[in-house]
Amino acid sequence: MTGELSPIDKAKFVAAKRAAEMVEDGMRVGLGTGSTAAWLVRHLGDRVRDEGLRIKGVRTSARTAQLAKQVGIDVISLNEAGTLNITIDGADEFDGKLNLIKGGGGALLREKIVAAASEEVVIIADAAKEVGTLGAFPLPVEVVPFGWTTTQMLIEELLVSADVMGRRITLRMNNGKPFVTDEGNHILDLHLSRIGNARQLSMALNQMPGVVENGLFVDLCDKVIIGYSDGRVETRDINEGTVSEDLIDFAETENLFSDI
């Protein structure tokens, strides 16, 4: 596939390229899911091919595993890896404290487990993903299929007293049927508009019977790399309290692909 990349795809491309440069030989690397993470996997594949980079990749979804294998990355399970040196993933939203909403691609459970097993978590995103307050993007909540309607009612009751602006909940669908995650569960998307206290809401949701995990990633992200369509890349380190900016040379590529 050839052609000019859109401004958003250029932003994702350069953010992913900068993150790929952080990976060192011999690392165990958590590989995220989604369109931005797919760029990362492609960049790492280029380094494997061109530089002889040797890494072990731990996938967060079957789609990511398939792409990683296609580009020559050695894929192992998290059980085999144990702990990870770094995880690089995308996000649907992030705020100034680097709290995230993830799960638009349906892999939030594996993504959170992999992030928790990592020494460092780096999020790559285009600038449009930054928000003042989380919640504009629907919050995914992974639930077991058994009694999911009861789980939804319990969540609805919780939201009455929660610091949120909206309370609508929808079951995620795929081709007319409930979406099924890699772990065999369903996803409820919570349309909240604004989340006043992400940590409190995350804890409350995970106490609900039937809830497996939610898409609020609180205190898990160490760095965010923000890409811009002109090739600028901004890196924010929450631990060091630093912000740096680089310029990535953007070269048109024929390795274009659909979102995974």
PyMOL commands that set and color helices and strands:
alter all, ss='L'
color gray80, all
select helices_A, chain A and resi 7-20+35-51+62-70+78-81+108-116+127-129+148-160+198-205
alter helices_A, ss='H'
color red, helices_A
select strands_A, chain A and resi 28-31+56-59+74-76+86-89+93-94+100-101+121-126+139-143+168-171+173-174+177-178+186-191+211-214+216-217+223-227+232-237+242-247
alter strands_A, ss='S'
color yellow, strands_A
deselect
rebuild
show_as cartoon
